[in-house]
Amino acid sequence: MKKGIIVVNAYSDNADYLYQADRLREEFALRGVCVEVVKNYCGIAGIQKNGKIALQEKGDFAVFLDKDKYIMRLLEKAGVRLFNSARAIEVCDDKMLTHIALSQAGISMPAVVPAPLCYTPEAEIGKAYCDNVIAALGLPVVVKHSYGSLGKEVFLADDAEALCAYAQQLRFTPHFYQQFIAESRGRDLRVVVVGGKAIAAMTRTAEKGEFRSNAARGGRCETFPLDAELCSLAEKIAATLGLDYCGMDFLFGKEGLLLCEVNSNAYFKALERTTGVNVAAAYAEYILRTV
């Protein structure tokens, strides 16, 4: 009998996050497969004096719902099949790396400019720095941490003064600047892909006065039809990034959809409830067909 583990972050008690693990465990159980939810505490994986990798828990597969690059690399090196792979998670975890990976792949995205990291404590961001960003992207401009989720660490700079303030504040933090798509302010499209197939989509509309549309921030969700063109686009993105499962967010531009970001561990509670699609079942079935 196949056995699997679901790896979650040891410190997270977010209900939507834990919902994923519970739903997946339910769907595996319905298919006669035992999975254990494992927190990534110290000791779950390590390297012994002789160089061998030691694992506390080892299954035929691991659904990796965390972004701990050390644990996932150790699991893979020990022969555990990860969903998603370590490389795919790492590329999606760093939003700037996602843009780089998808560049020249024929995917429409908002223009972006990476921010240089600063290693000089007394450094001051100058006007020329901000002028370069504005020349490339215009105003307002979106300021994003390279790492983050649920709409956190995403800001909107309406003018040069605000942009310089964010740049100064974030000079030691990996971040980048993204073109603001005014037509899509407070509204985006979430599409979920499982095993290379787009299975569900929904729009998310922000509360009044909020430019971020994440469901976790109170965004209103509505089912969106999956036509052949949207399926093809979403599936191409997932394939390019090597993802078994993902949720991708599109913005509504003047000339069509623009990919904003890709989430390798996208929460699916709101999508299941909005669309009626059993995402957990689709993911579990794909994994069992694969391992």
C-alpha positions as CSV (number, residue, x, y, z in Angstrom):
1,M,0.0,0.0,0.0
2,K,1.3,3.5,-0.9
3,K,2.1,5.8,1.9
4,G,2.6,9.5,1.8
5,I,3.3,12.5,4.0
6,I,2.0,16.1,3.8
7,V,4.6,18.6,5.0
8,V,3.4,21.8,6.6
9,N,5.1,24.7,8.2
10,A,5.7,24.2,12.0
11,Y,4.7,27.7,12.9
12,S,1.6,28.3,10.8
13,D,-1.8,28.1,12.3
14,N,-3.6,29.8,9.4
15,A,-7.0,28.0,9.0
16,D,-7.0,28.2,5.2
17,Y,-3.5,26.8,5.1
18,L,-4.3,23.9,7.4
19,Y,-7.5,23.3,5.4
20,Q,-5.4,22.2,2.5
21,A,-3.7,19.5,4.5
22,D,-6.9,18.3,6.0
23,R,-8.8,18.1,2.7
24,L,-5.9,16.3,1.0
25,R,-5.7,13.8,3.8
26,E,-9.5,13.2,3.5
27,E,-9.3,12.5,-0.2
28,F,-6.3,10.2,0.1
29,A,-8.2,8.2,2.9
30,L,-11.2,7.8,0.6
31,R,-8.8,6.1,-1.9
32,G,-7.4,3.8,0.7
33,V,-4.1,5.7,1.1
34,C,-2.7,6.6,4.5
35,V,-1.0,10.0,4.7
36,E,0.5,11.7,7.7
37,V,0.6,15.5,8.2
38,V,4.2,16.3,9.3
39,K,5.4,19.6,10.6
40,N,8.9,20.7,9.5
41,Y,10.4,20.7,12.9
42,C,14.1,20.3,13.4
43,G,15.0,16.7,12.9
44,I,12.4,15.9,10.2
45,A,15.5,15.6,7.9
46,G,19.2,16.0,8.4
47,I,22.6,14.9,7.3
48,Q,24.5,12.4,9.5
49,K,28.3,12.3,10.1
50,N,28.8,9.8,7.4
51,G,27.0,12.0,4.9
52,K,23.8,10.0,4.7
53,I,20.5,11.7,4.8
54,A,18.3,10.8,7.8
55,L,14.5,11.1,7.6
56,Q,12.1,10.8,10.5
57,E,9.2,10.1,8.1
58,K,9.6,8.7,4.6
59,G,6.7,7.8,2.2
60,D,6.3,7.0,-1.4
61,F,5.6,10.7,-1.9
62,A,5.4,14.0,-0.1
63,V,2.9,16.8,-0.7
64,F,5.1,19.7,0.2
65,L,2.9,22.6,1.5
66,D,5.8,24.6,2.8
67,K,8.6,26.6,1.1
68,D,11.5,25.3,3.3
69,K,14.1,24.8,0.6
70,Y,16.5,22.8,2.8
71,I,13.9,20.2,3.9
72,M,12.5,19.7,0.4
73,R,16.0,19.3,-1.1
74,L,16.9,16.7,1.5
75,L,13.6,14.8,0.9
76,E,14.3,14.8,-2.9
77,K,17.9,13.7,-2.5
78,A,16.7,10.8,-0.3
79,G,14.5,9.6,-3.1
80,V,11.1,11.0,-2.1
81,R,8.9,12.2,-4.9
82,L,7.7,15.8,-4.1
83,F,4.6,17.5,-5.2
84,N,5.7,20.1,-6.3
85,S,9.4,19.6,-7.0
86,A,11.9,21.6,-5.0
87,R,13.0,23.6,-8.0
88,A,9.4,24.5,-9.0
89,I,8.6,25.7,-5.5
90,E,11.8,27.8,-5.3
91,V,11.1,29.5,-8.6
92,C,7.5,30.3,-7.5
93,D,8.5,31.3,-4.0
94,D,10.7,34.1,-5.4
95,K,8.3,36.2,-7.5
96,M,11.1,37.9,-9.4
97,L,12.5,34.5,-10.3
98,T,9.1,33.5,-11.6
99,H,9.1,36.5,-14.0
100,I,12.6,35.6,-15.2
101,A,11.7,31.9,-15.7
102,L,8.7,32.9,-17.8
103,S,10.5,35.6,-19.8
104,Q,10.8,34.9,-23.5
105,A,8.1,32.2,-23.2
106,G,5.4,34.2,-24.9
107,I,3.6,34.9,-21.7
108,S,2.1,38.4,-21.3
109,M,3.1,39.9,-17.9
110,P,3.3,43.4,-16.4
111,A,6.7,45.0,-16.9
112,V,9.0,44.5,-13.9
113,V,12.3,45.9,-12.6
114,P,14.3,44.1,-9.9
115,A,15.6,46.1,-7.0
116,P,19.4,45.9,-6.2
117,L,20.1,44.6,-2.7
118,C,21.9,47.1,-0.4
119,Y,24.7,46.0,1.9
120,T,25.6,49.4,3.2
121,P,23.7,50.4,6.4
122,E,24.2,54.1,6.0
123,A,23.1,54.1,2.3
124,E,20.4,56.6,1.2
125,I,18.2,56.0,-1.8
126,G,18.7,58.8,-4.2
127,K,16.3,60.6,-6.7
128,A,18.1,59.0,-9.7
129,Y,17.2,55.5,-8.4
130,C,13.5,56.3,-8.3
131,D,13.6,58.2,-11.6
132,N,14.9,55.1,-13.3
133,V,12.0,53.0,-11.9
134,I,9.4,55.6,-12.9
135,A,10.9,55.9,-16.4
136,A,10.6,52.1,-16.8
137,L,7.2,51.5,-15.2
138,G,5.4,54.9,-14.8
139,L,3.3,55.8,-11.8
140,P,1.6,54.6,-9.7
141,V,3.9,51.6,-9.4
142,V,3.5,48.3,-7.4
143,V,6.3,47.5,-4.9
144,K,6.6,43.8,-4.0
145,H,8.7,41.8,-1.7
146,S,10.2,38.9,-3.7
147,Y,8.9,36.5,-1.1
148,G,5.3,36.7,0.3
149,S,1.8,35.5,0.1
150,L,-1.9,36.4,0.8
151,G,-1.3,39.9,-0.5
152,K,1.1,40.8,2.2
153,E,4.3,42.8,1.5
154,V,2.6,44.3,-1.6
155,F,2.4,48.1,-1.8
156,L,1.3,50.8,-4.2
157,A,3.4,53.9,-4.6
158,D,1.3,56.7,-6.1
159,D,4.1,59.2,-6.5
160,A,7.9,59.5,-6.5
161,E,8.0,60.5,-2.8
162,A,6.2,57.3,-1.8
163,L,8.3,55.2,-4.1
164,C,11.6,56.5,-2.6
165,A,10.2,55.9,0.9
166,Y,9.5,52.2,0.0
167,A,12.8,51.9,-1.7
168,Q,14.6,53.2,1.4
169,Q,12.6,51.0,3.7
170,L,13.2,47.8,1.7
171,R,16.8,48.4,0.6
172,F,18.0,45.3,2.6
173,T,15.0,43.2,1.5
174,P,14.8,41.3,-1.8
175,H,12.0,43.2,-3.7
176,F,11.1,44.4,-7.1
177,Y,8.8,46.9,-8.9
178,Q,5.9,46.0,-11.1
179,Q,3.9,48.0,-13.6
180,F,0.5,48.9,-12.2
181,I,-2.4,47.7,-14.5
182,A,-5.1,50.3,-13.8
183,E,-7.8,48.5,-15.7
184,S,-7.5,45.6,-13.2
185,R,-7.4,47.7,-10.0
186,G,-8.9,45.6,-7.2
187,R,-9.8,42.7,-9.5
188,D,-7.9,39.6,-10.7
189,L,-8.5,36.1,-12.0
190,R,-7.3,33.0,-10.2
191,V,-6.8,29.8,-12.2
192,V,-5.9,26.4,-10.7
193,V,-4.0,23.8,-12.7
194,V,-3.6,20.2,-11.5
195,G,-1.5,17.6,-13.3
196,G,-1.1,19.8,-16.4
197,K,-4.9,20.6,-16.7
198,A,-6.7,23.8,-15.7
199,I,-9.6,22.7,-13.6
200,A,-11.3,25.8,-12.1
201,A,-11.2,29.6,-12.2
202,M,-12.7,32.5,-10.3
203,T,-12.5,36.2,-10.2
204,R,-11.6,38.0,-7.0
205,T,-12.8,41.6,-6.4
206,A,-11.4,43.7,-3.6
207,E,-13.3,45.6,-1.0
208,K,-13.7,49.3,-1.7
209,G,-10.5,51.2,-1.3
210,E,-8.3,48.1,-1.5
211,F,-6.2,47.5,-4.6
212,R,-5.3,43.9,-3.6
213,S,-8.0,41.4,-4.4
214,N,-6.9,38.3,-2.4
215,A,-9.7,36.3,-0.8
216,A,-7.7,36.4,2.4
217,R,-8.0,40.2,2.4
218,G,-11.8,40.0,2.0
219,G,-12.0,39.8,-1.8
220,R,-15.3,38.7,-3.3
221,C,-15.0,35.5,-5.3
222,E,-17.1,34.5,-8.4
223,T,-16.9,31.6,-10.7
224,F,-15.2,32.4,-14.1
225,P,-15.6,30.2,-17.2
226,L,-12.6,28.2,-18.4
227,D,-12.5,28.4,-22.2
228,A,-10.0,26.7,-24.4
229,E,-7.8,29.8,-24.7
230,L,-7.5,30.3,-21.0
231,C,-6.9,26.6,-20.3
232,S,-4.1,26.6,-22.9
233,L,-2.5,29.7,-21.4
234,A,-2.6,28.4,-17.8
235,E,-1.4,25.0,-18.8
236,K,1.5,26.4,-20.7
237,I,2.6,28.5,-17.7
238,A,2.4,25.5,-15.3
239,A,4.4,23.3,-17.8
240,T,7.1,26.0,-18.3
241,L,7.6,26.1,-14.5
242,G,7.4,22.4,-14.0
243,L,4.5,22.5,-11.6
244,D,2.2,19.6,-10.6
245,Y,-0.2,21.9,-8.9
246,C,-0.5,25.7,-8.8
247,G,-2.8,28.7,-8.7
248,M,-1.9,31.6,-11.0
249,D,-3.2,35.1,-10.8
250,F,-4.0,37.1,-13.9
251,L,-4.7,40.8,-14.3
252,F,-7.2,42.2,-16.8
253,G,-5.3,44.5,-19.1
254,K,-6.4,46.6,-22.1
255,E,-5.3,44.0,-24.6
256,G,-6.1,40.8,-22.6
257,L,-4.9,38.9,-19.6
258,L,-1.5,39.5,-17.9
259,L,0.1,37.0,-15.6
260,C,0.8,38.6,-12.2
261,E,2.2,35.7,-10.2
262,V,2.1,31.9,-9.7
263,N,1.6,30.2,-6.4
264,S,3.0,26.7,-6.1
265,N,1.0,26.1,-2.9
266,A,-2.1,28.2,-3.7
267,Y,-4.8,28.0,-1.1
268,F,-7.9,26.3,-2.6
269,K,-10.6,26.7,0.1
270,A,-12.2,29.8,-1.5
271,L,-12.0,28.2,-4.9
272,E,-13.6,24.9,-3.9
273,R,-16.4,26.8,-2.2
274,T,-16.9,29.3,-5.0
275,T,-16.7,26.9,-8.0
276,G,-17.8,23.6,-6.4
277,V,-14.8,21.9,-8.0
278,N,-13.1,19.3,-5.7
279,V,-9.5,20.5,-6.0
280,A,-8.2,18.2,-3.3
281,A,-9.7,15.1,-5.0
282,A,-8.2,16.1,-8.4
283,Y,-4.8,16.7,-6.8
284,A,-4.9,13.4,-4.8
285,E,-5.9,11.4,-7.9
286,Y,-3.1,13.0,-10.0
287,I,-0.5,12.1,-7.3
288,L,-1.7,8.5,-7.1
289,R,-1.6,8.2,-10.9
290,T,2.0,9.6,-10.9
291,V,3.8,7.7,-8.1
